[in-house]
Amino acid sequence: MKRIELILNLLDSTFDKESWYAPFRDAIAGLTAEQAAWKPSGEATKTIWENVNHLTYYKERLTVNLEGREL
């Protein structure tokens, strides 16, 4: 397996495979849109929804870059 394939495989496995942290799927299981949109007090805090969008965006950018595609 090529190094890039390994990295892409690891990125995909974070969704539903147990590692040194909980799989993402399990971490958000049962979470409602209302809960995900809740914002704790404080200026520097983000909602779960914002964090998920951030993670998704950068995972997609990394994947496109590793595969040699353009955005």
N, C-alpha and C positions, 0 to 999 in steps of 0.2 A: 504494500500500500504506500502510495506517495505521501509525502509530508502534508501537502495541501489537502488530500483526501482525508487524512487522519484528523486534521484540524476541523474540516467541515463536518466530519462524523462526530467529533466531540461537541461542536456547536449544536448539532441536532440532538445529541443525547441528553443535553441539559434540560430538555423539555420533559422527558418522561423516564429517565433512568436515575437511580440512586447513585450519589457520588459523595463527596465530602460535605455536601449541602443537600437540602431537600429538592427533589425535582420540581421544576417550575409548575408543571401541571398540578401537582399535589398542593403546592403553596397557594394557588389561587382557586382551588376546587371549592365550589359553593359560594364564591364571592359574587355579590350582586353588583350591578352597575352603580347603584347608589353608594354602596360601601367603597367601591373602587374610586369614586369621585369625591369621597370625603377628604377634607383637607384639615390636618391638625393645625393648631395655632402656631404662629411663628412665620417670619418672612421667608426663611430659607427652606421651608418644608415643601414637599411635593406630594401629590396624591399618588395612590397606587396606579391609577390610570396613566398619569404622566410618566411614572417610572417605567411602566410596561411599554409605552410608546417609545421612550428613549432607548430601552434595551432592544426592541424590535428594529428600530431604525438603524442602530449601529451594527446589529447582527447582519442585517440585509446588506449594508455597505461593505462590511468585512467579507461577506460571502461573494459579492459581486467582484470585489477587488481580488480575492484569492483565485477566483475562476477566470480572471483576466477579462471580464466584461466591463463595459462602460455603464455609468449610471444614467 
